Amino acid sequence: MRNANRQLKLKSRPTGLAGPDNFEETTEPIRQPEEGEALLETVYLSVDPAMRVWLKEDPGYVPPVEIGAVMRAGGIARVIESRIDGIVPGDYVQARLGWQSHPTLGAAGMQKLDLGLGSLEDWIGPLGTTALTAWFGVKEVGRVASGETVLVSGAAGGVGQIAGQVARLEGCRVVGIAGGPAKCRFITEELGYDAAIDYKAEPDLAAAISAACPNGVDVYFDNVGGPTLDAALANLRHKGRAVICGRISQTAADELYGVTNVGLLIGKRARMEGFIVSDFNDRYDEARRWLSEKLKAGDIKQRLHILDGLEKAPEGLTMLFEGTTTGKLAVKVAD
Ligand SMILES: NC(=O)c1ccc[n+]([C@@H]2O[C@H](COP(=O)([O-])OP(=O)(O)OC[C@H]3O[C@@H](n4cnc5c(N)ncnc54)[C@H](OP(=O)(O)O)[C@@H]3O)[C@@H](O)[C@H]2O)c1
């Protein structure tokens, strides 16, 4: 129904996990677009671990979300009315929509989707921002080379699924770290990871990595941080690279884990580098063309985990940190 804009606003800052208690739903009248704006109907919203960071801290690239503000979120929407040149009703766009059903937004940051590259579901998954994160992290920050061993943590998640497959397609041997036998089977049997480590079943993760990567790790793609990063650094090879993409084990932790193996980088002449996907936003089209080609050839897949209804978004944010998501998490807001 297109007569009201449902919104989820930040009610309180979380301690520990964020979830439904931290948000409240309100309904506002739909705002007609002014010159340079479009009225949109949200179809999919991406749910990302970084959103937990935005609730409390300034991560250095966006300010924290204000109490009482609509929760910040990226997603895909259908254009209902437009006063933006080149965007017409019926188009699909990607934008920072926020947790709301009918946002009215300006053109900045809005991108019209090329559905020739993939479906709407592809645009939220293997052509979406998490996939681009994996692509730039593996190719540009990790600078993987054929024949190298690449270790990926959070391997069954949104970023991790694509990171492993991009590294495999670059000719690397790929080992994934994931929680539980089902996720480990998924990454080896469906995504072509060469080996998987179930970190929840391994009392000594460094030893398990050493067994799975007998020649050491050339590139470690880190989605998790904390003790997992320590275990990976212990196995990094001479001139190895640790790509610091995320640190989900620390994002909602009460007490932070102090990584102790950073000193090993000296003797190994190794590099550890963080990045934000938007560092590469002038090259998104190049990455998407590559991913679309591999997708159409059946060389890349991505499993999505879709929750139904805007009201499920806060619950999704909790699930990411409980490890109960089974793929790239998104909320379906409209058909
Ligand atoms: N740098 C950037 O620009 C950028 C952009 C996007 C995302 N990221 C980062 O990339 C990482 C992955 O994001 P995503 O969207 O793909 O999320 P995701 O991996 O799909 O979802 C989170 C997964 O993390 C794992 N996890 C949760 N708590 C954990 C813990 N304490 N220890 C180990 N694993 C844990 C769980 O999988 P298991 O069941 O396997 O534990 C969970 O399913 C996040 O850290 C995110 O912040 C960075």
The ligand as a Tripos MOL2 file, in Angstrom:
@<TRIPOS>MOLECULE
LIG
   48    52     1     0     0
SMALL
NO_CHARGES

@<TRIPOS>ATOM
      1 N1         35.6990   -3.1140    4.8240 N.am      1 LIG1
      2 C1         34.5260   -2.9900    4.1880 C.2       1 LIG1
      3 O1         34.3180   -2.1030    3.3530 O.2       1 LIG1
      4 C2         33.4370   -3.9640    4.5060 C.ar      1 LIG1
      5 C3         32.2560   -3.9870    3.7260 C.ar      1 LIG1
      6 C4         31.2870   -4.9520    4.0180 C.ar      1 LIG1
      7 C5         31.4850   -5.8350    5.0750 C.ar      1 LIG1
      8 N2         32.6290   -5.7480    5.8140 N.ar      1 LIG1
      9 C6         32.9020   -6.6740    6.9220 C.3       1 LIG1
     10 O2         32.9620   -7.9720    6.3900 O.3       1 LIG1
     11 C7         32.5840   -8.9030    7.3930 C.3       1 LIG1
     12 C8         31.5400   -9.8510    6.8220 C.3       1 LIG1
     13 O3         30.3550   -9.1290    6.5290 O.3       1 LIG1
     14 P1         29.1060   -9.8470    5.8480 P.3       1 LIG1
     15 O4         28.1370   -8.8020    5.4810 O.co2     1 LIG1
     16 O5         29.5820  -10.7630    4.7990 O.co2     1 LIG1
     17 O6         28.4960  -10.6640    7.0780 O.3       1 LIG1
     18 P2         28.2920  -12.2400    7.1260 P.3       1 LIG1
     19 O7         29.6550  -12.8520    7.1110 O.co2     1 LIG1
     20 O8         27.3100  -12.6510    6.1120 O.co2     1 LIG1
     21 O9         27.5740  -12.5040    8.5270 O.3       1 LIG1
     22 C9         28.1640  -12.5960    9.7100 C.3       1 LIG1
     23 C10        28.8070  -13.9780    9.9710 C.3       1 LIG1
     24 O10        29.9380  -13.7510   10.7970 O.3       1 LIG1
     25 C11        30.2050  -14.8880   11.5780 C.3       1 LIG1
     26 N3         30.4390  -14.5000   12.9730 N.ar      1 LIG1
     27 C12        29.6110  -13.8240   13.7980 C.ar      1 LIG1
     28 N4         30.1590  -13.6890   15.0100 N.ar      1 LIG1
     29 C13        31.3840  -14.2960   14.9510 C.ar      1 LIG1
     30 C14        32.4300  -14.5090   15.8790 C.ar      1 LIG1
     31 N5         32.3450  -14.0550   17.1380 N.pl3     1 LIG1
     32 N6         33.5330  -15.1650   15.4780 N.ar      1 LIG1
     33 C15        33.6270  -15.6360   14.2170 C.ar      1 LIG1
     34 N7         32.6630  -15.4730   13.2860 N.ar      1 LIG1
     35 C16        31.5510  -14.8130   13.6570 C.ar      1 LIG1
     36 C17        28.9580  -15.7800   11.4830 C.3       1 LIG1
     37 O11        29.3020  -16.8900   10.6660 O.3       1 LIG1
     38 P3         29.8130  -18.2690   11.3310 P.3       1 LIG1
     39 O12        28.5590  -19.0600   11.5520 O.co2     1 LIG1
     40 O13        30.7150  -18.8180   10.3100 O.co2     1 LIG1
     41 O14        30.4530  -17.9120   12.6360 O.co2     1 LIG1
     42 C18        27.9240  -14.9000   10.7910 C.3       1 LIG1
     43 O15        27.0040  -15.6310   10.0190 O.3       1 LIG1
     44 C19        32.0780   -8.0880    8.5710 C.3       1 LIG1
     45 O16        33.0940   -7.9980    9.5390 O.3       1 LIG1
     46 C20        31.8120   -6.7290    7.9660 C.3       1 LIG1
     47 O17        31.8970   -5.7000    8.9000 O.3       1 LIG1
     48 C21        33.6060   -4.8300    5.5450 C.ar      1 LIG1
@<TRIPOS>BOND
     1     1     2 1
     2     2     3 2
     3     2     4 1
     4     4     5 ar
     5     4    48 ar
     6     5     6 ar
     7     6     7 ar
     8     7     8 ar
     9     8     9 1
    10     8    48 ar
    11     9    10 1
    12     9    46 1
    13    10    11 1
    14    11    12 1
    15    11    44 1
    16    12    13 1
    17    13    14 1
    18    14    15 2
    19    14    16 1
    20    14    17 1
    21    17    18 1
    22    18    19 2
    23    18    20 1
    24    18    21 1
    25    21    22 1
    26    22    23 1
    27    23    24 1
    28    23    42 1
    29    24    25 1
    30    25    26 1
    31    25    36 1
    32    26    27 ar
    33    26    35 ar
    34    27    28 ar
    35    28    29 ar
    36    29    30 ar
    37    29    35 ar
    38    30    31 1
    39    30    32 ar
    40    32    33 ar
    41    33    34 ar
    42    34    35 ar
    43    36    37 1
    44    36    42 1
    45    37    38 1
    46    38    39 2
    47    38    40 1
    48    38    41 1
    49    42    43 1
    50    44    45 1
    51    44    46 1
    52    46    47 1
@<TRIPOS>SUBSTRUCTURE
     1 LIG1         1 GROUP 0 **** ****
